[in-house]
Amino acid sequence: YLADSDTLTTELHYGEQYFFQDLANLDSLIAMGRFTKKEKRNIKENGFTPQLVSEIAERLISLQEQNGYPFARLSFVPINTEEGISLQTYFDKGPRVYIDSLIIKSKSGIRAPLIEKLLQLSPGDIYNEKQLKDITKQINKVPYLQSAQSPQLVFSPKGAKVFLFVEKKAANRFDGMIGFQPDPNTDATIITGDINLDLQNTLQQGERLRFQWRRLQAEVQELDIGINF
């Protein structure tokens, strides 16, 4: 730059213009990204673009995060060639991570075996980021449970510790009516009524107990009992 007492003048040199030529190892990256035939055809038709680089990177990282590699990295290094700039790729999966433990924080006494069964997630399972992100939604789908706050992850050399904050939610239902009427055949008093009982997770095993009894006439009585685990 040039300067005098009250003027500042700058000169900007753009330098030589370069163009991206290609992405090194493109075919192998596409294969690793598990692109469909239609997607591969679109890539060949559209050629190399910055958007393509972004799509491949997102696809590769997402696949690794769902298969035990939350620390996978894909980096690009520009290399000058006579035709332009070629991007050299460096892909590092990082260490494979497994679920070390599920730690349940609950004031309601919710236990880990129940949550493991509901989420189909147990110690020793391969780390799956998509599955872990869906935990809150899966817990809130259970009629008798609710997530108190978002799960927390702690990584250690043994694997990923998953902290879950789960509480009970009112889900039991009881309604009915009881009456008395004389039996027309014996003149004895009989009990009539309509009772519906629905109990969920009373035994802390994820079970559901249904009891339905109906007797509106002396001669007709209905009883339905069911239990699901």
Salt bridges, closest charged atoms under 4 A:
GLU39 OE2 - ARG59 NH2 2.86
ASP92 OD2 - ARG73 NH2 3.49
ASP100 OD2 - LYS161 NZ 2.79
GLU129 OE2 - LYS133 NZ 3.65
ASP134 OD2 - LYS130 NZ 3.53
ASP175 OD2 - ARG173 NH1 2.65
ASP194 OD2 - ARG214 NH2 3.28
ASP198 OD2 - ARG208 NH2 2.69
ASP224 OD2 - ARG210 NH1 3.80
